[in-house]
Amino acid sequence: MLLLLLGIIVLHVTVLVLLFVSTIVSQWLVTGEHTADLWQNCTSGTVFHCLASSTNEWLQSVQAMMILSVIFSVL
């Protein structure tokens, strides 16, 4: 029983770490000179230029759900 509880705790900590990493990490999508993530889109040609992510409704809902999942996971 103790081994099962330890396994569940390790699994939950692993999921929490992966959640934090996937929310914070930049460069989810890398194609040549263009990188995109949940928060901004960057182009690295002769000048490195970053813009905020688009204002699509689905992207804003994904951003909100990621923030809420981090908050509720900490609670």
PDB file of N, CA, C and O in Angstrom:
ATOM      1  N   MET A   1       0.816  -1.187   0.000  1.00  0.00           N
ATOM      2  CA  MET A   1       0.000   0.000   0.000  1.00  0.00           C
ATOM      3  C   MET A   1       0.871   1.267   0.000  1.00  0.00           C
ATOM      4  O   MET A   1       0.569   2.247  -0.680  1.00  0.00           O
ATOM      5  N   LEU A   2       1.943   1.219   0.770  1.00  0.00           N
ATOM      6  CA  LEU A   2       2.858   2.350   0.830  1.00  0.00           C
ATOM      7  C   LEU A   2       3.535   2.574  -0.517  1.00  0.00           C
ATOM      8  O   LEU A   2       3.768   3.715  -0.917  1.00  0.00           O
ATOM      9  N   LEU A   3       3.849   1.492  -1.210  1.00  0.00           N
ATOM     10  CA  LEU A   3       4.474   1.590  -2.526  1.00  0.00           C
ATOM     11  C   LEU A   3       3.513   2.228  -3.537  1.00  0.00           C
ATOM     12  O   LEU A   3       3.933   3.022  -4.379  1.00  0.00           O
ATOM     13  N   LEU A   4       2.238   1.882  -3.452  1.00  0.00           N
ATOM     14  CA  LEU A   4       1.229   2.471  -4.329  1.00  0.00           C
ATOM     15  C   LEU A   4       1.088   3.968  -4.061  1.00  0.00           C
ATOM     16  O   LEU A   4       0.999   4.755  -5.003  1.00  0.00           O
ATOM     17  N   LEU A   5       1.068   4.368  -2.799  1.00  0.00           N
ATOM     18  CA  LEU A   5       0.983   5.776  -2.442  1.00  0.00           C
ATOM     19  C   LEU A   5       2.209   6.543  -2.927  1.00  0.00           C
ATOM     20  O   LEU A   5       2.083   7.662  -3.426  1.00  0.00           O
ATOM     21  N   LEU A   6       3.375   5.958  -2.785  1.00  0.00           N
ATOM     22  CA  LEU A   6       4.604   6.593  -3.257  1.00  0.00           C
ATOM     23  C   LEU A   6       4.576   6.760  -4.775  1.00  0.00           C
ATOM     24  O   LEU A   6       5.007   7.793  -5.289  1.00  0.00           O
ATOM     25  N   GLY A   7       4.084   5.777  -5.483  1.00  0.00           N
ATOM     26  CA  GLY A   7       3.967   5.859  -6.941  1.00  0.00           C
ATOM     27  C   GLY A   7       3.010   6.957  -7.373  1.00  0.00           C
ATOM     28  O   GLY A   7       3.281   7.670  -8.339  1.00  0.00           O
ATOM     29  N   ILE A   8       1.899   7.099  -6.672  1.00  0.00           N
ATOM     30  CA  ILE A   8       0.930   8.145  -6.991  1.00  0.00           C
ATOM     31  C   ILE A   8       1.528   9.525  -6.740  1.00  0.00           C
ATOM     32  O   ILE A   8       1.313  10.442  -7.533  1.00  0.00           O
ATOM     33  N   ILE A   9       2.269   9.684  -5.655  1.00  0.00           N
ATOM     34  CA  ILE A   9       2.907  10.964  -5.353  1.00  0.00           C
ATOM     35  C   ILE A   9       3.945  11.316  -6.412  1.00  0.00           C
ATOM     36  O   ILE A   9       4.010  12.461  -6.859  1.00  0.00           O
ATOM     37  N   VAL A  10       4.747  10.353  -6.810  1.00  0.00           N
ATOM     38  CA  VAL A  10       5.760  10.595  -7.847  1.00  0.00           C
ATOM     39  C   VAL A  10       5.083  10.971  -9.163  1.00  0.00           C
ATOM     40  O   VAL A  10       5.553  11.868  -9.863  1.00  0.00           O
ATOM     41  N   LEU A  11       4.002  10.306  -9.501  1.00  0.00           N
ATOM     42  CA  LEU A  11       3.274  10.610 -10.728  1.00  0.00           C
ATOM     43  C   LEU A  11       2.711  12.027 -10.697  1.00  0.00           C
ATOM     44  O   LEU A  11       2.808  12.751 -11.688  1.00  0.00           O
ATOM     45  N   HIS A  12       2.127  12.429  -9.580  1.00  0.00           N
ATOM     46  CA  HIS A  12       1.567  13.771  -9.470  1.00  0.00           C
ATOM     47  C   HIS A  12       2.641  14.848  -9.528  1.00  0.00           C
ATOM     48  O   HIS A  12       2.430  15.886 -10.154  1.00  0.00           O
ATOM     49  N   VAL A  13       3.773  14.629  -8.898  1.00  0.00           N
ATOM     50  CA  VAL A  13       4.865  15.606  -8.954  1.00  0.00           C
ATOM     51  C   VAL A  13       5.403  15.710 -10.381  1.00  0.00           C
ATOM     52  O   VAL A  13       5.715  16.808 -10.841  1.00  0.00           O
ATOM     53  N   THR A  14       5.513  14.599 -11.075  1.00  0.00           N
ATOM     54  CA  THR A  14       5.970  14.606 -12.463  1.00  0.00           C
ATOM     55  C   THR A  14       5.018  15.389 -13.354  1.00  0.00           C
ATOM     56  O   THR A  14       5.457  16.181 -14.188  1.00  0.00           O
ATOM     57  N   VAL A  15       3.724  15.175 -13.184  1.00  0.00           N
ATOM     58  CA  VAL A  15       2.729  15.895 -13.981  1.00  0.00           C
ATOM     59  C   VAL A  15       2.779  17.384 -13.672  1.00  0.00           C
ATOM     60  O   VAL A  15       2.644  18.203 -14.580  1.00  0.00           O
ATOM     61  N   LEU A  16       2.968  17.747 -12.418  1.00  0.00           N
ATOM     62  CA  LEU A  16       3.056  19.155 -12.039  1.00  0.00           C
ATOM     63  C   LEU A  16       4.278  19.822 -12.660  1.00  0.00           C
ATOM     64  O   LEU A  16       4.190  20.952 -13.142  1.00  0.00           O
ATOM     65  N   VAL A  17       5.402  19.140 -12.654  1.00  0.00           N
ATOM     66  CA  VAL A  17       6.623  19.684 -13.274  1.00  0.00           C
ATOM     67  C   VAL A  17       6.419  19.849 -14.777  1.00  0.00           C
ATOM     68  O   VAL A  17       6.800  20.877 -15.337  1.00  0.00           O
ATOM     69  N   LEU A  18       5.833  18.871 -15.433  1.00  0.00           N
ATOM     70  CA  LEU A  18       5.582  18.975 -16.869  1.00  0.00           C
ATOM     71  C   LEU A  18       4.607  20.096 -17.196  1.00  0.00           C
ATOM     72  O   LEU A  18       4.746  20.752 -18.229  1.00  0.00           O
ATOM     73  N   LEU A  19       3.624  20.326 -16.336  1.00  0.00           N
ATOM     74  CA  LEU A  19       2.686  21.418 -16.537  1.00  0.00           C
ATOM     75  C   LEU A  19       3.389  22.765 -16.458  1.00  0.00           C
ATOM     76  O   LEU A  19       3.167  23.633 -17.301  1.00  0.00           O
ATOM     77  N   PHE A  20       4.242  22.943 -15.441  1.00  0.00           N
ATOM     78  CA  PHE A  20       4.982  24.190 -15.319  1.00  0.00           C
ATOM     79  C   PHE A  20       5.911  24.401 -16.510  1.00  0.00           C
ATOM     80  O   PHE A  20       5.991  25.506 -17.047  1.00  0.00           O
ATOM     81  N   VAL A  21       6.602  23.364 -16.920  1.00  0.00           N
ATOM     82  CA  VAL A  21       7.542  23.487 -18.036  1.00  0.00           C
ATOM     83  C   VAL A  21       6.803  23.825 -19.324  1.00  0.00           C
ATOM     84  O   VAL A  21       7.252  24.685 -20.081  1.00  0.00           O
ATOM     85  N   SER A  22       5.688  23.172 -19.585  1.00  0.00           N
ATOM     86  CA  SER A  22       4.968  23.438 -20.832  1.00  0.00           C
ATOM     87  C   SER A  22       4.332  24.819 -20.844  1.00  0.00           C
ATOM     88  O   SER A  22       4.126  25.384 -21.919  1.00  0.00           O
ATOM     89  N   THR A  23       4.015  25.379 -19.683  1.00  0.00           N
ATOM     90  CA  THR A  23       3.452  26.726 -19.635  1.00  0.00           C
ATOM     91  C   THR A  23       4.534  27.778 -19.798  1.00  0.00           C
ATOM     92  O   THR A  23       4.309  28.790 -20.462  1.00  0.00           O
ATOM     93  N   ILE A  24       5.693  27.565 -19.212  1.00  0.00           N
ATOM     94  CA  ILE A  24       6.747  28.573 -19.179  1.00  0.00           C
ATOM     95  C   ILE A  24       7.640  28.541 -20.421  1.00  0.00           C
ATOM     96  O   ILE A  24       8.082  29.589 -20.892  1.00  0.00           O
ATOM     97  N   VAL A  25       7.902  27.365 -20.946  1.00  0.00           N
ATOM     98  CA  VAL A  25       8.901  27.225 -22.010  1.00  0.00           C
ATOM     99  C   VAL A  25       8.504  27.998 -23.264  1.00  0.00           C
ATOM    100  O   VAL A  25       7.335  28.046 -23.647  1.00  0.00           O
ATOM    101  N   SER A  26       9.497  28.589 -23.877  1.00  0.00           N
ATOM    102  CA  SER A  26       9.257  29.249 -25.150  1.00  0.00           C
ATOM    103  C   SER A  26       9.677  28.298 -26.263  1.00  0.00           C
ATOM    104  O   SER A  26      10.340  27.288 -26.024  1.00  0.00           O
ATOM    105  N   GLN A  27       9.288  28.633 -27.453  1.00  0.00           N
ATOM    106  CA  GLN A  27       9.635  27.862 -28.640  1.00  0.00           C
ATOM    107  C   GLN A  27       8.950  26.499 -28.668  1.00  0.00           C
ATOM    108  O   GLN A  27       9.612  25.462 -28.677  1.00  0.00           O
ATOM    109  N   TRP A  28       7.637  26.510 -28.681  1.00  0.00           N
ATOM    110  CA  TRP A  28       6.887  25.278 -28.879  1.00  0.00           C
ATOM    111  C   TRP A  28       7.005  24.810 -30.312  1.00  0.00           C
ATOM    112  O   TRP A  28       7.051  23.609 -30.581  1.00  0.00           O
ATOM    113  N   LEU A  29       7.054  25.756 -31.228  1.00  0.00           N
ATOM    114  CA  LEU A  29       7.116  25.457 -32.654  1.00  0.00           C
ATOM    115  C   LEU A  29       8.303  26.201 -33.245  1.00  0.00           C
ATOM    116  O   LEU A  29       8.348  27.430 -33.204  1.00  0.00           O
ATOM    117  N   VAL A  30       9.255  25.473 -33.790  1.00  0.00           N
ATOM    118  CA  VAL A  30      10.454  26.086 -34.370  1.00  0.00           C
ATOM    119  C   VAL A  30      10.542  25.664 -35.834  1.00  0.00           C
ATOM    120  O   VAL A  30      10.639  24.477 -36.143  1.00  0.00           O
ATOM    121  N   THR A  31      10.509  26.653 -36.730  1.00  0.00           N
ATOM    122  CA  THR A  31      10.648  26.377 -38.153  1.00  0.00           C
ATOM    123  C   THR A  31      11.618  27.385 -38.748  1.00  0.00           C
ATOM    124  O   THR A  31      11.245  28.531 -38.999  1.00  0.00           O
ATOM    125  N   GLY A  32      12.832  26.979 -38.973  1.00  0.00           N
ATOM    126  CA  GLY A  32      13.840  27.851 -39.570  1.00  0.00           C
ATOM    127  C   GLY A  32      14.121  29.073 -38.722  1.00  0.00           C
ATOM    128  O   GLY A  32      14.688  28.975 -37.635  1.00  0.00           O
ATOM    129  N   GLU A  33      13.715  30.236 -39.235  1.00  0.00           N
ATOM    130  CA  GLU A  33      13.958  31.488 -38.531  1.00  0.00           C
ATOM    131  C   GLU A  33      12.776  31.921 -37.679  1.00  0.00           C
ATOM    132  O   GLU A  33      12.832  32.975 -37.047  1.00  0.00           O
ATOM    133  N   HIS A  34      11.717  31.141 -37.647  1.00  0.00           N
ATOM    134  CA  HIS A  34      10.497  31.521 -36.937  1.00  0.00           C
ATOM    135  C   HIS A  34      10.262  30.590 -35.745  1.00  0.00           C
ATOM    136  O   HIS A  34      10.302  29.369 -35.892  1.00  0.00           O
ATOM    137  N   THR A  35      10.020  31.166 -34.571  1.00  0.00           N
ATOM    138  CA  THR A  35       9.655  30.385 -33.390  1.00  0.00           C
ATOM    139  C   THR A  35       8.332  30.910 -32.850  1.00  0.00           C
ATOM    140  O   THR A  35       8.076  32.114 -32.874  1.00  0.00           O
ATOM    141  N   ALA A  36       7.509  30.015 -32.371  1.00  0.00           N
ATOM    142  CA  ALA A  36       6.214  30.396 -31.826  1.00  0.00           C
ATOM    143  C   ALA A  36       5.963  29.612 -30.546  1.00  0.00           C
ATOM    144  O   ALA A  36       6.359  28.453 -30.421  1.00  0.00           O
ATOM    145  N   ASP A  37       5.309  30.255 -29.612  1.00  0.00           N
ATOM    146  CA  ASP A  37       4.904  29.586 -28.387  1.00  0.00           C
ATOM    147  C   ASP A  37       3.550  30.129 -27.956  1.00  0.00           C
ATOM    148  O   ASP A  37       2.853  30.775 -28.738  1.00  0.00           O
ATOM    149  N   LEU A  38       3.191  29.870 -26.734  1.00  0.00           N
ATOM    150  CA  LEU A  38       1.881  30.254 -26.237  1.00  0.00           C
ATOM    151  C   LEU A  38       1.753  31.762 -26.048  1.00  0.00           C
ATOM    152  O   LEU A  38       0.643  32.294 -26.082  1.00  0.00           O
ATOM    153  N   TRP A  39       2.860  32.449 -25.852  1.00  0.00           N
ATOM    154  CA  TRP A  39       2.816  33.858 -25.474  1.00  0.00           C
ATOM    155  C   TRP A  39       3.300  34.817 -26.555  1.00  0.00           C
ATOM    156  O   TRP A  39       2.827  35.952 -26.614  1.00  0.00           O
ATOM    157  N   GLN A  40       4.233  34.393 -27.416  1.00  0.00           N
ATOM    158  CA  GLN A  40       4.765  35.306 -28.426  1.00  0.00           C
ATOM    159  C   GLN A  40       5.270  34.551 -29.648  1.00  0.00           C
ATOM    160  O   GLN A  40       5.557  33.355 -29.590  1.00  0.00           O
ATOM    161  N   ASN A  41       5.371  35.285 -30.761  1.00  0.00           N
ATOM    162  CA  ASN A  41       5.919  34.762 -32.007  1.00  0.00           C
ATOM    163  C   ASN A  41       7.169  35.562 -32.339  1.00  0.00           C
ATOM    164  O   ASN A  41       7.125  36.792 -32.344  1.00  0.00           O
ATOM    165  N   CYS A  42       8.274  34.897 -32.613  1.00  0.00           N
ATOM    166  CA  CYS A  42       9.545  35.578 -32.865  1.00  0.00           C
ATOM    167  C   CYS A  42      10.097  35.196 -34.239  1.00  0.00           C
ATOM    168  O   CYS A  42       9.928  34.073 -34.714  1.00  0.00           O
ATOM    169  N   THR A  43      10.758  36.167 -34.855  1.00  0.00           N
ATOM    170  CA  THR A  43      11.447  35.954 -36.116  1.00  0.00           C
ATOM    171  C   THR A  43      12.893  36.364 -35.923  1.00  0.00           C
ATOM    172  O   THR A  43      13.170  37.447 -35.407  1.00  0.00           O
ATOM    173  N   SER A  44      13.821  35.505 -36.335  1.00  0.00           N
ATOM    174  CA  SER A  44      15.239  35.774 -36.110  1.00  0.00           C
ATOM    175  C   SER A  44      15.985  35.854 -37.436  1.00  0.00           C
ATOM    176  O   SER A  44      16.850  35.024 -37.715  1.00  0.00           O
ATOM    177  N   GLY A  45      15.657  36.840 -38.245  1.00  0.00           N
ATOM    178  CA  GLY A  45      16.387  37.062 -39.495  1.00  0.00           C
ATOM    179  C   GLY A  45      17.630  37.879 -39.190  1.00  0.00           C
ATOM    180  O   GLY A  45      18.447  37.495 -38.354  1.00  0.00           O
ATOM    181  N   THR A  46      17.765  38.987 -39.860  1.00  0.00           N
ATOM    182  CA  THR A  46      18.892  39.874 -39.553  1.00  0.00           C
ATOM    183  C   THR A  46      18.676  40.577 -38.222  1.00  0.00           C
ATOM    184  O   THR A  46      19.638  40.922 -37.535  1.00  0.00           O
ATOM    185  N   VAL A  47      17.406  40.792 -37.853  1.00  0.00           N
ATOM    186  CA  VAL A  47      17.049  41.408 -36.570  1.00  0.00           C
ATOM    187  C   VAL A  47      16.085  40.476 -35.849  1.00  0.00           C
ATOM    188  O   VAL A  47      15.122  39.992 -36.444  1.00  0.00           O
ATOM    189  N   PHE A  48      16.344  40.222 -34.561  1.00  0.00           N
ATOM    190  CA  PHE A  48      15.460  39.373 -33.766  1.00  0.00           C
ATOM    191  C   PHE A  48      14.249  40.201 -33.364  1.00  0.00           C
ATOM    192  O   PHE A  48      14.389  41.211 -32.674  1.00  0.00           O
ATOM    193  N   HIS A  49      13.056  39.782 -33.789  1.00  0.00           N
ATOM    194  CA  HIS A  49      11.844  40.566 -33.576  1.00  0.00           C
ATOM    195  C   HIS A  49      10.754  39.672 -33.004  1.00  0.00           C
ATOM    196  O   HIS A  49      10.458  38.618 -33.568  1.00  0.00           O
ATOM    197  N   CYS A  50      10.153  40.079 -31.892  1.00  0.00           N
ATOM    198  CA  CYS A  50       9.086  39.305 -31.259  1.00  0.00           C
ATOM    199  C   CYS A  50       7.801  40.114 -31.205  1.00  0.00           C
ATOM    200  O   CYS A  50       7.817  41.314 -30.935  1.00  0.00           O
ATOM    201  N   LEU A  51       6.698  39.445 -31.466  1.00  0.00           N
ATOM    202  CA  LEU A  51       5.366  40.026 -31.364  1.00  0.00           C
ATOM    203  C   LEU A  51       4.534  39.183 -30.404  1.00  0.00           C
ATOM    204  O   LEU A  51       4.789  37.992 -30.224  1.00  0.00           O
ATOM    205  N   ALA A  52       3.552  39.809 -29.801  1.00  0.00           N
ATOM    206  CA  ALA A  52       2.631  39.049 -28.955  1.00  0.00           C
ATOM    207  C   ALA A  52       1.877  38.051 -29.829  1.00  0.00           C
ATOM    208  O   ALA A  52       1.681  38.280 -31.022  1.00  0.00           O
ATOM    209  N   SER A  53       1.463  36.956 -29.229  1.00  0.00           N
ATOM    210  CA  SER A  53       0.702  35.961 -29.986  1.00  0.00           C
ATOM    211  C   SER A  53      -0.572  36.586 -30.513  1.00  0.00           C
ATOM    212  O   SER A  53      -1.038  37.607 -30.009  1.00  0.00           O
ATOM    213  N   SER A  54      -1.112  35.972 -31.508  1.00  0.00           N
ATOM    214  CA  SER A  54      -2.307  36.534 -32.136  1.00  0.00           C
ATOM    215  C   SER A  54      -3.466  36.599 -31.150  1.00  0.00           C
ATOM    216  O   SER A  54      -3.435  35.986 -30.083  1.00  0.00           O
ATOM    217  N   THR A  55      -4.461  37.338 -31.524  1.00  0.00           N
ATOM    218  CA  THR A  55      -5.607  37.534 -30.641  1.00  0.00           C
ATOM    219  C   THR A  55      -6.733  36.563 -30.961  1.00  0.00           C
ATOM    220  O   THR A  55      -7.904  36.876 -30.749  1.00  0.00           O
ATOM    221  N   ASN A  56      -6.391  35.406 -31.460  1.00  0.00           N
ATOM    222  CA  ASN A  56      -7.423  34.398 -31.737  1.00  0.00           C
ATOM    223  C   ASN A  56      -8.096  33.982 -30.435  1.00  0.00           C
ATOM    224  O   ASN A  56      -7.451  33.886 -29.391  1.00  0.00           O
ATOM    225  N   GLU A  57      -9.373  33.741 -30.508  1.00  0.00           N
ATOM    226  CA  GLU A  57     -10.122  33.365 -29.308  1.00  0.00           C
ATOM    227  C   GLU A  57      -9.657  32.035 -28.757  1.00  0.00           C
ATOM    228  O   GLU A  57      -9.595  31.855 -27.541  1.00  0.00           O
ATOM    229  N   TRP A  58      -9.327  31.097 -29.638  1.00  0.00           N
ATOM    230  CA  TRP A  58      -8.906  29.785 -29.156  1.00  0.00           C
ATOM    231  C   TRP A  58      -7.571  29.880 -28.436  1.00  0.00           C
ATOM    232  O   TRP A  58      -7.346  29.169 -27.456  1.00  0.00           O
ATOM    233  N   LEU A  59      -6.680  30.750 -28.909  1.00  0.00           N
ATOM    234  CA  LEU A  59      -5.379  30.906 -28.266  1.00  0.00           C
ATOM    235  C   LEU A  59      -5.528  31.567 -26.903  1.00  0.00           C
ATOM    236  O   LEU A  59      -4.845  31.184 -25.953  1.00  0.00           O
ATOM    237  N   GLN A  60      -6.400  32.541 -26.795  1.00  0.00           N
ATOM    238  CA  GLN A  60      -6.648  33.177 -25.509  1.00  0.00           C
ATOM    239  C   GLN A  60      -7.265  32.198 -24.521  1.00  0.00           C
ATOM    240  O   GLN A  60      -6.966  32.254 -23.329  1.00  0.00           O
ATOM    241  N   SER A  61      -8.121  31.303 -25.000  1.00  0.00           N
ATOM    242  CA  SER A  61      -8.709  30.316 -24.099  1.00  0.00           C
ATOM    243  C   SER A  61      -7.669  29.294 -23.643  1.00  0.00           C
ATOM    244  O   SER A  61      -7.709  28.838 -22.500  1.00  0.00           O
ATOM    245  N   VAL A  62      -6.738  28.932 -24.529  1.00  0.00           N
ATOM    246  CA  VAL A  62      -5.656  28.024 -24.134  1.00  0.00           C
ATOM    247  C   VAL A  62      -4.755  28.690 -23.100  1.00  0.00           C
ATOM    248  O   VAL A  62      -4.345  28.048 -22.133  1.00  0.00           O
ATOM    249  N   GLN A  63      -4.443  29.972 -23.293  1.00  0.00           N
ATOM    250  CA  GLN A  63      -3.635  30.700 -22.318  1.00  0.00           C
ATOM    251  C   GLN A  63      -4.329  30.736 -20.954  1.00  0.00           C
ATOM    252  O   GLN A  63      -3.696  30.513 -19.923  1.00  0.00           O
ATOM    253  N   ALA A  64      -5.621  31.017 -20.958  1.00  0.00           N
ATOM    254  CA  ALA A  64      -6.374  31.084 -19.702  1.00  0.00           C
ATOM    255  C   ALA A  64      -6.418  29.721 -19.016  1.00  0.00           C
ATOM    256  O   ALA A  64      -6.246  29.636 -17.800  1.00  0.00           O
ATOM    257  N   MET A  65      -6.644  28.666 -19.772  1.00  0.00           N
ATOM    258  CA  MET A  65      -6.713  27.333 -19.174  1.00  0.00           C
ATOM    259  C   MET A  65      -5.360  26.883 -18.621  1.00  0.00           C
ATOM    260  O   MET A  65      -5.307  26.209 -17.593  1.00  0.00           O
ATOM    261  N   MET A  66      -4.268  27.251 -19.295  1.00  0.00           N
ATOM    262  CA  MET A  66      -2.939  26.902 -18.769  1.00  0.00           C
ATOM    263  C   MET A  66      -2.673  27.618 -17.452  1.00  0.00           C
ATOM    264  O   MET A  66      -2.157  27.013 -16.512  1.00  0.00           O
ATOM    265  N   ILE A  67      -3.020  28.900 -17.374  1.00  0.00           N
ATOM    266  CA  ILE A  67      -2.826  29.645 -16.135  1.00  0.00           C
ATOM    267  C   ILE A  67      -3.712  29.078 -15.036  1.00  0.00           C
ATOM    268  O   ILE A  67      -3.248  28.903 -13.909  1.00  0.00           O
ATOM    269  N   LEU A  68      -4.965  28.790 -15.330  1.00  0.00           N
ATOM    270  CA  LEU A  68      -5.865  28.215 -14.318  1.00  0.00           C
ATOM    271  C   LEU A  68      -5.391  26.837 -13.859  1.00  0.00           C
ATOM    272  O   LEU A  68      -5.500  26.507 -12.678  1.00  0.00           O
ATOM    273  N   SER A  69      -4.870  26.038 -14.776  1.00  0.00           N
ATOM    274  CA  SER A  69      -4.407  24.709 -14.379  1.00  0.00           C
ATOM    275  C   SER A  69      -3.187  24.798 -13.463  1.00  0.00           C
ATOM    276  O   SER A  69      -3.048  23.996 -12.539  1.00  0.00           O
ATOM    277  N   VAL A  70      -2.311  25.760 -13.709  1.00  0.00           N
ATOM    278  CA  VAL A  70      -1.161  25.956 -12.813  1.00  0.00           C
ATOM    279  C   VAL A  70      -1.646  26.406 -11.434  1.00  0.00           C
ATOM    280  O   VAL A  70      -1.185  25.896 -10.414  1.00  0.00           O
ATOM    281  N   ILE A  71      -2.579  27.363 -11.407  1.00  0.00           N
ATOM    282  CA  ILE A  71      -3.088  27.866 -10.118  1.00  0.00           C
ATOM    283  C   ILE A  71      -3.762  26.750  -9.337  1.00  0.00           C
ATOM    284  O   ILE A  71      -3.477  26.568  -8.153  1.00  0.00           O
ATOM    285  N   PHE A  72      -4.652  25.998  -9.981  1.00  0.00           N
ATOM    286  CA  PHE A  72      -5.362  24.941  -9.269  1.00  0.00           C
ATOM    287  C   PHE A  72      -4.446  23.782  -8.879  1.00  0.00           C
ATOM    288  O   PHE A  72      -4.701  23.100  -7.886  1.00  0.00           O
ATOM    289  N   SER A  73      -3.398  23.556  -9.641  1.00  0.00           N
ATOM    290  CA  SER A  73      -2.447  22.510  -9.275  1.00  0.00           C
ATOM    291  C   SER A  73      -1.671  22.886  -8.020  1.00  0.00           C
ATOM    292  O   SER A  73      -1.371  22.029  -7.189  1.00  0.00           O
ATOM    293  N   VAL A  74      -1.348  24.166  -7.886  1.00  0.00           N
ATOM    294  CA  VAL A  74      -0.627  24.614  -6.690  1.00  0.00           C
ATOM    295  C   VAL A  74      -1.538  24.546  -5.472  1.00  0.00           C
ATOM    296  O   VAL A  74      -1.100  24.176  -4.383  1.00  0.00           O
ATOM    297  N   LEU A  75      -2.809  24.903  -5.657  1.00  0.00           N
ATOM    298  CA  LEU A  75      -3.752  24.852  -4.528  1.00  0.00           C
ATOM    299  C   LEU A  75      -3.970  23.421  -4.094  1.00  0.00           C
ATOM    300  O   LEU A  75      -4.730  23.168  -3.159  1.00  0.00           O
TER     301      LEU A  75
END
